[in-house]
Amino acid sequence: MSRWTTQELCRSLEAAFGEGNVEEVPTADEAIRIVLPDCGDLEIMIALTDRQVFVSTPLVEAEEVRERAAFNEACLRMNPLNALSNLGLTTINDRDTYIVFGELAPDSSAEQIELEVRTLADNAIDAIEVLKPYLVNA
């Protein structure tokens, strides 16, 4: 079971990332959005469940990828090098979207969740730099 309620985690993350940069997402149950101004306003989403704390950020919409097979291979080869993060493909607003994500145990401390958010942001920025040659508008 999660040690956090959305409200508790939100308050804790506000201390780390600034009050105006952390908010509950009103349309999603148990979700938090963090905006990181020092990372170009990168948005990180956190979803809480009884089984995990899921942290993610969109990387690029699939339609922005020039050659998907080559891009997918590049993602697979990069995945083992991304400390604490994974690359995946999901649907956001009816569009295939590549994401960077990580999971933590539901009883993770605030410090562990903060580290995951910061590491995920760094990995997303690194990933998009490496993958730029595969993008239509790079």
N, C-alpha and C positions, 0 to 999 in steps of 0.2 A: 504494500500500500504506500502511496506517495506521502512523504512527510510534509508536503507543501499544499496549500490551497493556492489558487491563482493569485488571489489578493496578497497573500504572504510573500510569495515569490516575487511578485511585481514590486512590492515595497523594498525587498532586499536588493533586487537588481537596480532599482532607482538609486540606491546608495553608490553602486558601482559605475553606472552609466549615465546618471543624471536624470532628474525627475521628468523633464520634458522629453526624454528620449525613450521612455519605457511606458507602455500602455497595454491594458487588457484589450483584446480584440472583441468588440461587441457582437460580431456575427458568428463567432466560433466559441464553442464551449472549451473552457480550460486552456485558452491560448493567450500568448503575450507577444507583442511586437516590440522589438528594440531597433532603434535607428542609431547608427554609428556615424556621427558627423566626421570623425577623424578617418573614416574609411570611405569617404565619398557618399555619405548617407546610405550606406548599405543597410538593408532591412534584414533582420534576423527574426525568425519566428520560433517560438517555443510552445510545444504542445505537451500538456501534462496528462498522464494516465496513471492508473494504479500500477502499471508494469514498467513504465519508462518516462524519462524526460527526453522528448524528441526535439532537437535543435536543427533548424534548416534555413537555407537561403536560396532563392532562385539564382542560377548561374546564367542560363541563356535559353530562350525559346528555341525549340527544335527547328522551326522554320527559318531561323537565322543562321543555321549551320549549312555550309556549302556541300560537303560530302559526309553524310551521316555515318556510313560504314567506317570511314577513316577517323572521324571524330570519336565514334564509339570505341574504336581500338585505342586511340590516344587516351581516352578516359580510363579504360581498363588498365592500361600500362601505368598511368599516373596514380591510380587508386592506392596501390601498396605504399606509395611514397608520401601520401597525405596523412600526417600524424593526427590521429583522433577523428578523422573525417572520411566520408565516403562520397562518391559521385553516383548519382542515380537519375532516373527518368520518371517523371510523374505527370499528372494532368493538373494544370492550374487554370481556372477560368476557361475550360474546354480546349486548352492548348497543351500539347506535349511540351514539357519544360524540363531541362536538365537542372538538377539541384545539387548542392553540397549539403550533407547532413551528418549528424552524429547523434548517438543515443547515450544516455546515462541512466544509472539505476535510479528508481524513484526516491530513494532515501539519500541522494547526493546532497552534499553541503552547498551552500550559496557560493563558496569559493570555487568548488568544482564546476558548478554551472557557469560561473563567470569565466573560468578558464576555458571551458568548452566554447562559449560564445566568442571569446577573443581568438582562440585557435581556429575556429570555423571561419571567422572573417578573414584571417590571414590566409588560410588555405583557399578560400574562394577567390581572393585577389590573385594569389599565385596561380591558381588553375586557369583563370580567364586570361592571364598573360601568356601562359604556355599554349592555350588553345586558340589564341587569336588567329593563327594562320588558317584555321578551319572555318572561320566565320565569314559570312557574306559581306558585312560592313566593318571589317577590321581595319 
